[in-house]
């Protein structure tokens, strides 16, 4: 099973705003998210996803396509611009990215499931076992 990453969706106002930003930046087939260092476990991450944290919830994921070089000796994490909504799961905010084991990753939302609910409400429903 692939290893995943988590990252705060900094500066976005909603999940739709995140989707629009990724779509706009991914017009050439992938989105490059730059980071200072190549993850030590990068071989396990290709084929995994970057899970986005929004308002202290994992709310969506972007499949990781690979890694490349960026300006200034930085590393580019190459993401599929398609944003996949997931069942909201509480997650504390952090700086940079963190590893996420496949067993701990939330499931994708089925069409029509909680996708239209605000992340806070969807997360509360999930915590109560009502979602």
C-alpha positions as CSV (number, residue, x, y, z in Angstrom):
1,X,0.0,0.0,0.0
2,X,1.3,3.5,-0.8
3,X,2.3,6.0,1.8
4,X,0.5,9.4,1.7
5,X,1.3,13.0,2.8
6,X,-0.9,15.6,4.6
7,X,-0.6,19.3,4.1
8,X,-2.6,22.3,5.2
9,X,-4.5,24.0,2.3
10,X,-3.1,27.4,3.3
11,X,-4.9,30.5,2.0
12,X,-8.0,28.8,0.6
13,X,-11.4,29.8,1.6
14,X,-13.3,26.6,0.7
15,X,-12.8,23.2,-0.8
16,X,-14.1,24.6,-4.1
17,X,-11.5,27.3,-3.9
18,X,-8.8,24.7,-3.5
19,X,-10.2,22.8,-6.5
20,X,-10.2,25.9,-8.6
21,X,-6.6,26.7,-7.6
22,X,-5.4,23.3,-8.5
23,X,-7.3,23.3,-11.8
24,X,-5.8,26.7,-12.7
25,X,-2.2,25.6,-11.9
26,X,-2.6,22.2,-13.5
27,X,-3.4,23.2,-17.1
28,X,-0.3,21.4,-18.4
29,X,-1.2,18.1,-16.8
30,X,0.2,18.3,-13.2
31,X,0.6,20.7,-10.4
32,X,4.0,21.2,-8.8
33,X,4.0,21.8,-5.1
34,X,7.4,22.9,-4.0
35,X,9.1,21.9,-0.8
36,X,12.6,22.3,0.6
37,X,13.6,18.7,0.8
38,X,12.8,15.5,-1.0
39,X,10.9,13.2,1.4
40,X,13.1,10.4,2.6
41,X,10.4,7.9,1.9
42,X,9.6,9.3,-1.6
43,X,9.8,5.8,-3.2
44,X,6.8,4.7,-1.1
45,X,4.8,7.9,-1.8
46,X,4.6,7.7,-5.6
47,X,1.1,6.3,-6.2
48,X,-0.2,7.7,-3.0
49,X,-2.0,11.0,-2.4
50,X,-1.5,14.3,-0.7
51,X,-4.4,14.8,1.7
52,X,-5.4,18.4,2.2
53,X,-6.3,19.8,5.7
54,X,-8.9,22.5,5.7
55,X,-10.3,23.8,9.0
56,X,-8.7,21.0,11.0
57,X,-10.2,18.3,8.7
58,X,-8.8,16.0,6.0
59,X,-11.3,16.9,3.3
60,X,-9.8,16.0,-0.1
61,X,-6.8,14.4,-1.8
62,X,-4.7,14.9,-4.8
63,X,-2.9,11.9,-6.3
64,X,0.9,12.1,-6.3
65,X,2.4,11.5,-9.7
66,X,6.0,11.8,-8.8
67,X,8.8,14.2,-7.8
68,X,11.0,16.6,-9.7
69,X,13.4,19.5,-9.3
70,X,12.3,23.0,-8.7
71,X,14.1,26.3,-8.6
72,X,16.7,27.0,-6.0
73,X,17.5,23.3,-5.3
74,X,14.0,22.7,-4.0
75,X,11.9,19.6,-4.7
76,X,8.6,19.6,-6.7
77,X,5.9,17.2,-5.6
78,X,3.9,16.6,-8.8
79,X,0.2,16.3,-8.2
80,X,-2.7,15.4,-10.4
81,X,-4.9,18.5,-10.6
82,X,-8.0,16.5,-10.0
83,X,-9.2,17.0,-6.4
84,X,-11.0,13.9,-4.9
85,X,-13.2,14.6,-1.9
86,X,-12.8,12.3,1.1
87,X,-14.9,11.5,4.2
88,X,-13.8,14.3,6.5
89,X,-11.5,13.2,9.3
90,X,-10.2,15.4,12.1
91,X,-6.5,16.4,11.7
92,X,-4.5,18.9,13.6
93,X,-2.8,21.6,11.5
94,X,1.0,21.5,11.0
95,X,3.7,23.2,9.0
96,X,4.9,21.6,5.8
97,X,3.8,18.0,5.1
98,X,3.6,14.9,7.2
99,X,3.4,11.2,6.4
100,X,0.0,9.4,6.5
101,X,-0.2,5.6,6.5
102,X,-2.6,4.1,4.1
103,X,-4.5,2.4,7.0
104,X,-5.2,5.9,8.5
105,X,-6.3,7.6,5.3
106,X,-10.0,8.5,5.0
107,X,-12.1,6.9,2.3
108,X,-13.2,8.7,-0.9
109,X,-16.7,10.2,-0.8
110,X,-19.2,8.5,-3.1
111,X,-21.1,10.7,-5.5
112,X,-23.6,12.8,-3.5
113,X,-22.2,11.8,-0.1
114,X,-21.6,14.9,2.2
115,X,-19.8,16.6,-0.7
116,X,-22.1,19.6,-0.5
117,X,-21.8,19.9,3.3
118,X,-19.4,22.4,4.9
119,X,-16.3,20.5,6.1
120,X,-17.0,21.4,9.8
121,X,-20.5,19.9,9.6
122,X,-19.5,16.9,7.7
123,X,-16.7,16.3,10.2
124,X,-19.0,16.5,13.2
125,X,-21.4,14.1,11.5
126,X,-18.5,11.7,10.9
127,X,-17.4,12.0,14.5
128,X,-20.9,11.1,15.7
129,X,-21.0,8.1,13.4
130,X,-23.9,9.6,11.4
131,X,-22.1,9.9,8.1
